[in-house]
Amino acid sequence: MAGYADDLSLAHLLADTADSISMGRFRALDLRVESKPDLTPVSDADTAVEQAIRSTLARARPRDGVLGEEFGLTHAAAGPGSRRWVIDPIDGTKNFVRGVPIWGTLIALLEGDTPVAGLVSAPALGRRWWGARGHGAYAGKHQHAATRIQVSGVGRLSDASLSYASLDGWQQIGRLHKIVDLSLAMWRSRAYGDFYGYMLLAEGALDAMVEPELSLWDVAALIPIVREAGGSITDLSGRPPVDKSSVIATNGLLHETVLTALSR
């Protein structure tokens, strides 16, 4: 497979390293957790995973930049270029520190500002998801034990399943009543949260996932997977998600309906 095959293989190697570190610290009695300035938690596992990924990328992709949640932006050692890796070492840190197994490492490759490849590894769930532009989207235990995935064909809200992260974020932007009304119009709603709702969407297990605001490292890896699975992912205005924007992901058939319900 041409295109981004080598980048996806590298992403899997990075995820192998990340998984070995994070699983070694998951539910560890001596796990160290601190609060960042925005009051979100960061554990020693977050920093160790990002450092390890950065170290490998510095050797394997010296012409690529790196943006990570814990250590910010590092420009390419070999000079400026158009490619940039975006890393969330542990998405779902609050779950991680409480012993909830729904957390994962998110690895994305951007060309310019466009995410072109993404991988999500959730070792406590024993599952990965990945996709790249023109390659399709896949899920499985590892690269060589994978099944191609696609979104659902549900076309009516009354038959659809919705996932969301939390209600307080929607309240903060003055749209709590809209997310409540949308959930009541759907067949089922559950707050799976973080990366997991998007991956269930890509697999066709649910039909919409919505969040009021995400950072780039939270969403970059999800975009190629959702799109290659046949879904749509935008902000509330229908534009591609960017840093600190809302994120609306659907199976495509429901996208305009969900956007209208949340933005009107």
Secondary structure, DSSP 8 states (H G I E B T S, - for coil): --TTHHHHHHHHHHHHHHHHHHHHHTT-TT--EEE-TTS-EEEHHHHHHHHHHHHHHHHH-TTSEEEETTTEEE--TT---SEEEEEEEEETHHHHHHT-S--EEEEEEEETTEEEEEEEEETTTTEEEEEETTTEEEEEEETTEEEE--------GGG-EEEES-SHHHHHTT-HHHHHHHHHHSSEEE---HHHHHHHHHHTS-SEEEEEEE-HHHHTTHHHHHHHTT-EEE-TTSS---TTEEEEEE-STTHHHHHHHHH-
